[in-house]
Amino acid sequence: MTQPITLYGELRCHKTRYYQAALEERGLEYELAQVDKNPEAAKRLSALTGSADKFPTFEINGRKLRNPTLPDLDKTLARSGLYDPGLVHDQMSRRFIRHMAPSDAFVSYTWQGERMVLGHIETDPSLRGSGLGARFATEVFEHLESAPHEVRLTCPFLRIVGATRPEWRKKFYLKDT
């Protein structure tokens, strides 16, 4: 059986070693296809990218990923079901994200002065009704429990989940129901 993760590269390449360390840090098994030492590996990389010189390149569950950033690598591994990077707070897009297949779940927010306003939660329609939304909202709320700033919920679904615990009702300024 072949590994779901193949890293094409050369050990003398610092980026190949960088990605090896990243995979090992994440506890993932992988095949290191050394294109300089293994003609079959070079041939496989050529078939994948058009050249045996285009490394480091990953093949993850049959999909090519060339020279990714670590967040992009984590995202691809998570969407393939091979690694869970946990809750990702993307401050640039103002979202809390859980990378998964078939599409990412997210909670988006805005800032009103010093107040964070959670306005929307999104999960893949095929997963609705599975409890994923409530579990994801719980994960976001637990992350925000110790936040020093005020947090408000305007999304009706998030308000329902937020009302399930007394400490959240207080933190998110929800009246007792």
C-alpha positions, 0 to 999 in steps of 0.5 A, spaced: 500 500 500 502 506 498 502 512 503 497 517 502 502 523 503 508 523 498 514 528 499 518 529 492 525 532 494 532 531 495 535 531 502 540 536 500 534 541 499 533 545 505 526 546 503 525 538 503 528 537 510 523 543 512 517 539 510 520 533 513 520 536 519 513 539 519 510 532 517 514 529 523 512 534 528 505 533 526 506 525 527 504 523 520 507 518 516 509 519 509 513 517 503 520 521 501 521 520 494 528 522 493 528 524 486 536 525 485 537 517 488 531 514 485 529 514 478 522 511 479 521 517 484 523 522 478 519 519 473 513 519 478 514 527 479 515 528 472 508 525 471 505 529 476 508 536 475 512 535 468 519 535 470 523 532 475 526 538 478 519 541 481 521 539 488 519 539 493 512 537 491 507 533 495 502 528 493 496 528 498 491 523 496 493 523 489 493 531 489 499 535 487 501 541 492 507 544 490 512 548 495 506 550 500 506 555 506 505 551 512 498 553 513 496 551 506 499 544 508 495 544 514 489 545 510 490 540 505 492 535 510 485 537 514 481 537 508 484 530 506 482 527 513 489 526 515 491 531 520 487 536 525 490 543 526 485 545 530 481 551 530 484 556 526 483 564 527 484 567 521 485 575 523 485 577 516 479 574 514 476 575 521 474 568 521 474 562 526 475 556 521 475 548 522 478 545 515 475 539 513 471 536 507 467 537 503 468 544 505 471 548 511 466 550 517 467 558 519 464 563 524 465 570 521 466 576 526 466 584 525 469 589 530 465 594 533 470 598 537 473 594 542 467 589 541 467 582 537 461 581 534 460 574 531 455 574 526 455 568 522 456 560 522 457 556 516 457 549 515 457 545 509 450 543 507 451 536 507 453 536 514 447 540 517 443 536 522 449 532 524 451 536 530 457 539 527 455 546 527 453 546 535 460 542 536 464 548 532 460 553 535 462 550 542 469 550 540 469 557 538 466 559 544 471 555 549 476 559 545 473 566 546 471 565 554 478 568 556 478 573 551 479 580 554 474 584 550 467 584 549 463 578 545 456 579 542 452 574 538 448 576 533 447 570 529 441 566 531 444 559 531 450 562 535 445 565 540 442 558 541 448 555 542 451 560 547 445 560 551 446 553 553 451 554 559 451 560 564 458 562 563 457 563 556 450 567 557 454 572 562 460 572 557 456 573 551 451 578 554 445 573 553 439 574 558 437 567 561 432 564 558 
